[in-house]
Amino acid sequence: MSDENLILLGIVGAPHGVRGEVRIKTFTGDPLAIAGYGPLADGRGRSFEITDIRPAKEVVVARLKGVTTREAAEALNGTELFVARDKLSADADEDEFLQADLIGCSVIGPDGAVLGTVTAVENYGAGDLLDIETPDGRSVLMPFTKAFTPRIDIAAKRIEAEPPLGLFEPDDDKR
């Protein structure tokens, strides 16, 4: 299966306890929903089945089939968990987007000028941010809200933006 057919749903973190449970940072709207997609795969072709899951502060704690010791859980730290794109619901809201689909989109300003290209979608706790590489190589973080990104055309890989004033101006303080 090609990489563009895989969608990242979570990343395994540190072990939880001594019986093989792991913490997972999820990228699903409902963190517990990661267990509902069936077996998940890593980038090396291994398959993981979540047999038990519960919420924790900023992650979920899960038991993976066949992982029964802390050492086995530790070995999975940093493992990315993917699902095939065709396992995702096709009835998504028109204002919902997969992060994978936003990466690579051109960001166009109100005057029609290209502001840059989305290289990542970040979230540091206050909401999603588009990491945009400008034509001159700078990285700009722009809030991913309807106010700042009123029109998105995934098929055309185009985001029409109304960025905050001055966000894309070069920083003259760097000397």
Sine and cosine of phi, psi and omega as CSV:
sin_phi,cos_phi,sin_psi,cos_psi,sin_omega,cos_omega
0.00,0.00,0.72,-0.70,-0.05,-1.00
-0.97,0.23,0.39,-0.92,-0.05,-1.00
-0.86,0.51,-0.56,0.83,-0.03,-1.00
-0.95,0.31,-0.24,0.97,0.07,-1.00
-1.00,-0.01,-0.02,1.00,0.01,-1.00
-0.95,-0.32,0.69,-0.72,0.02,-1.00
-0.89,-0.45,0.79,-0.62,0.00,-1.00
-0.96,0.29,0.86,-0.51,0.02,-1.00
-0.96,-0.27,-0.36,0.93,-0.02,-1.00
-0.10,-0.99,0.19,-0.98,0.04,-1.00
-0.74,-0.68,0.79,-0.61,0.03,-1.00
-0.95,0.33,0.72,-0.70,0.04,-1.00
-0.94,-0.34,-0.55,-0.84,-0.06,-1.00
-0.92,0.38,0.40,-0.92,0.09,-1.00
-0.90,0.43,0.37,-0.93,0.08,-1.00
-0.82,-0.58,0.96,-0.29,-0.02,-1.00
0.99,0.14,-0.27,-0.96,-0.10,-0.99
-0.92,-0.39,0.05,1.00,-0.08,-1.00
-0.96,-0.28,0.33,0.95,0.13,-0.99
1.00,-0.09,0.06,1.00,0.05,-1.00
-0.95,0.31,0.47,-0.88,0.00,-1.00
-0.78,-0.62,0.45,-0.89,0.17,-0.99
-1.00,0.02,0.64,-0.77,0.05,-1.00
-0.76,-0.65,0.81,-0.59,0.16,-0.99
-1.00,0.09,0.87,-0.49,-0.07,-1.00
-0.98,-0.21,0.41,-0.91,0.06,-1.00
-0.88,-0.47,0.41,0.91,0.05,-1.00
-0.99,-0.11,0.47,-0.88,0.00,-1.00
-0.81,0.59,-0.76,0.64,0.12,-0.99
-0.98,-0.19,0.91,-0.41,-0.07,-1.00
-0.81,0.59,-0.56,0.83,-0.01,-1.00
-0.95,0.30,-0.28,0.96,-0.04,-1.00
-0.91,0.41,-0.32,0.95,-0.01,-1.00
-0.84,0.54,-0.47,0.88,-0.01,-1.00
-0.96,0.26,-0.26,0.97,-0.07,-1.00
-1.00,0.02,0.01,1.00,-0.05,-1.00
-1.00,-0.04,0.02,1.00,-0.05,-1.00
0.99,0.14,-0.30,-0.95,-0.03,-1.00
-0.86,0.51,0.66,-0.75,0.06,-1.00
-0.96,-0.29,0.44,-0.90,-0.03,-1.00
-0.87,-0.50,0.45,-0.89,0.13,-0.99
-0.98,-0.17,-0.03,-1.00,-0.03,-1.00
-0.95,0.32,-0.17,0.99,-0.02,-1.00
-0.97,-0.23,0.10,1.00,0.04,-1.00
1.00,-0.03,0.01,1.00,0.06,-1.00
-0.97,0.24,0.49,-0.87,-0.02,-1.00
-0.92,-0.39,0.62,-0.79,-0.01,-1.00
-0.75,-0.66,0.76,-0.65,0.04,-1.00
-0.91,-0.40,0.81,-0.59,0.04,-1.00
-0.99,0.11,0.88,-0.48,-0.03,-1.00
-0.99,-0.17,-0.33,0.94,0.02,-1.00
-0.42,-0.91,0.59,-0.81,-0.04,-1.00
-0.48,-0.88,0.56,-0.83,0.08,-1.00
-0.49,-0.87,0.44,-0.90,-0.01,-1.00
-0.96,0.27,0.49,-0.87,0.15,-0.99
-0.72,-0.69,-0.09,-1.00,-0.13,-0.99
-0.76,0.64,-0.96,0.29,-0.06,-1.00
-0.91,-0.40,0.15,0.99,-0.04,-1.00
-0.64,-0.77,-0.07,-1.00,0.22,-0.98
-0.90,-0.43,0.43,-0.90,0.11,-0.99
-0.95,-0.31,0.79,-0.61,-0.09,-1.00
-0.74,-0.68,0.44,-0.90,0.15,-0.99
-0.95,-0.31,0.80,-0.61,0.02,-1.00
-0.97,-0.23,0.69,-0.73,-0.01,-1.00
-0.82,0.57,0.79,-0.62,0.04,-1.00
1.00,0.03,-0.15,0.99,0.01,-1.00
-0.98,-0.20,0.96,-0.29,-0.14,-0.99
-0.84,-0.54,-0.06,1.00,-0.01,-1.00
-0.80,-0.60,0.36,-0.93,0.05,-1.00
-0.87,0.49,-0.63,0.78,0.00,-1.00
-0.89,0.46,-0.67,0.74,0.03,-1.00
-0.91,0.41,-0.63,0.78,0.05,-1.00
-0.91,0.41,-0.66,0.75,0.02,-1.00
-0.87,0.49,-0.59,0.81,-0.01,-1.00
-0.91,0.42,-0.33,0.94,-0.02,-1.00
-1.00,-0.06,-0.10,1.00,-0.03,-1.00
-0.81,0.59,0.81,-0.59,0.00,-1.00
1.00,-0.02,-0.05,1.00,0.00,-1.00
-0.94,0.34,0.80,-0.60,0.06,-1.00
-1.00,0.09,0.67,-0.74,-0.03,-1.00
-0.93,-0.38,0.85,-0.52,-0.07,-1.00
-0.90,-0.44,0.36,-0.93,0.14,-0.99
-0.74,-0.67,0.49,-0.87,0.05,-1.00
-0.92,0.40,0.66,-0.75,-0.02,-1.00
-0.80,0.60,-0.61,0.79,-0.05,-1.00
-0.94,0.34,-0.14,0.99,0.07,-1.00
-1.00,0.09,-0.18,0.98,-0.01,-1.00
-0.99,0.12,0.51,-0.86,-0.01,-1.00
-0.91,0.41,0.72,-0.70,0.01,-1.00
-1.00,0.07,-0.13,0.99,-0.06,-1.00
-1.00,-0.10,0.62,0.79,-0.01,-1.00
-0.92,0.38,0.50,-0.87,0.06,-1.00
-0.89,0.46,0.53,-0.85,-0.03,-1.00
-0.91,0.42,-0.32,0.95,0.04,-1.00
-0.99,-0.15,0.25,0.97,0.06,-1.00
-0.94,-0.35,0.68,-0.74,-0.05,-1.00
-0.69,-0.72,0.55,-0.84,0.15,-0.99
-0.98,0.18,0.70,-0.72,0.02,-1.00
-0.82,0.57,-0.62,0.78,-0.02,-1.00
-0.87,0.50,-0.52,0.85,-0.01,-1.00
-0.98,0.20,-0.40,0.92,0.01,-1.00
-0.98,0.20,-0.51,0.86,-0.02,-1.00
-0.92,0.39,0.77,-0.63,-0.03,-1.00
0.99,-0.12,-0.14,0.99,0.03,-1.00
-0.95,0.30,0.63,-0.78,0.13,-0.99
-0.98,0.21,0.64,-0.77,0.04,-1.00
-0.95,-0.30,0.86,-0.51,-0.10,-1.00
-0.93,-0.37,0.77,-0.64,-0.01,-1.00
-0.98,0.21,0.10,-0.99,-0.03,-1.00
-0.88,0.47,-0.42,0.91,0.00,-1.00
-1.00,0.01,0.05,1.00,0.01,-1.00
1.00,-0.01,-0.07,1.00,0.00,-1.00
-0.98,0.21,0.56,-0.83,0.05,-1.00
-0.97,0.23,0.86,-0.51,0.01,-1.00
-1.00,0.05,-0.44,0.90,0.00,-1.00
0.38,-0.92,-0.27,-0.96,-0.04,-1.00
-0.77,-0.64,0.69,-0.72,0.02,-1.00
-0.94,0.35,0.82,-0.57,0.02,-1.00
-0.95,-0.31,-0.35,0.94,0.00,-1.00
-0.26,-0.96,0.29,-0.96,0.14,-0.99
-0.86,-0.50,0.87,-0.50,-0.07,-1.00
-0.93,-0.38,0.37,-0.93,0.12,-0.99
-0.51,-0.86,0.92,-0.38,-0.02,-1.00
-0.98,-0.22,0.28,0.96,0.08,-1.00
0.91,-0.42,-0.32,0.95,-0.05,-1.00
-0.95,-0.32,0.17,0.99,-0.01,-1.00
0.81,-0.59,0.24,-0.97,-0.04,-1.00
-0.95,0.31,0.60,-0.80,0.05,-1.00
-0.80,-0.60,0.69,-0.72,0.12,-0.99
-1.00,0.04,0.81,-0.59,0.10,-1.00
-1.00,-0.02,0.93,-0.38,-0.12,-0.99
-0.92,-0.40,0.82,-0.57,0.10,-1.00
-1.00,0.02,0.86,-0.52,-0.03,-1.00
-0.98,0.18,0.29,-0.96,0.02,-1.00
-0.84,0.54,-0.44,0.90,0.02,-1.00
-1.00,-0.04,0.19,0.98,0.13,-0.99
1.00,-0.03,-0.01,1.00,0.04,-1.00
-0.97,0.22,0.33,-0.94,0.09,-1.00
-0.94,-0.35,0.80,-0.60,-0.01,-1.00
-0.83,-0.55,0.74,-0.67,0.07,-1.00
-0.99,-0.15,0.85,-0.53,0.00,-1.00
-0.86,-0.51,0.73,-0.68,0.04,-1.00
-0.83,0.55,0.69,-0.72,0.02,-1.00
-0.99,-0.10,0.99,0.14,0.02,-1.00
-0.79,-0.62,0.29,-0.96,0.02,-1.00
-0.87,0.49,-0.56,0.83,-0.01,-1.00
-0.90,0.43,-0.63,0.78,-0.06,-1.00
-1.00,-0.08,-0.34,0.94,0.03,-1.00
-0.75,-0.66,0.94,0.33,-0.12,-0.99
-0.94,0.35,-0.43,0.90,-0.02,-1.00
-0.73,-0.68,0.82,-0.57,0.00,-1.00
-0.78,-0.63,0.80,-0.60,0.04,-1.00
-0.86,-0.51,1.00,-0.08,-0.05,-1.00
-0.89,0.46,-0.65,0.76,-0.03,-1.00
-0.87,0.49,-0.61,0.79,0.00,-1.00
-1.00,0.00,-0.04,1.00,-0.04,-1.00
0.81,0.58,0.76,0.65,-0.11,-0.99
-0.69,-0.72,0.75,-0.66,0.09,-1.00
-0.85,-0.53,0.86,-0.51,0.08,-1.00
-1.00,0.01,0.84,-0.54,-0.14,-0.99
-0.91,-0.42,0.50,-0.87,0.15,-0.99
-0.84,-0.55,0.95,0.30,-0.13,-0.99
-0.93,0.36,0.39,-0.92,0.10,-0.99
-0.84,0.54,0.57,-0.82,-0.02,-1.00
-0.81,0.59,0.79,-0.62,0.07,-1.00
1.00,0.09,-0.09,1.00,-0.08,-1.00
-0.87,0.49,-0.60,0.80,-0.06,-1.00
-0.99,-0.16,0.16,0.99,0.05,-1.00
-0.97,0.26,0.63,-0.77,0.05,-1.00
-0.88,0.48,0.56,-0.83,0.02,-1.00
-0.99,0.10,0.96,-0.28,-0.04,-1.00
-0.98,0.22,-0.17,0.99,-0.03,-1.00
-0.97,0.26,-0.27,0.96,-0.03,-1.00
-0.98,0.18,0.88,-0.48,0.01,-1.00
-0.74,-0.67,0.00,0.00,0.00,0.00
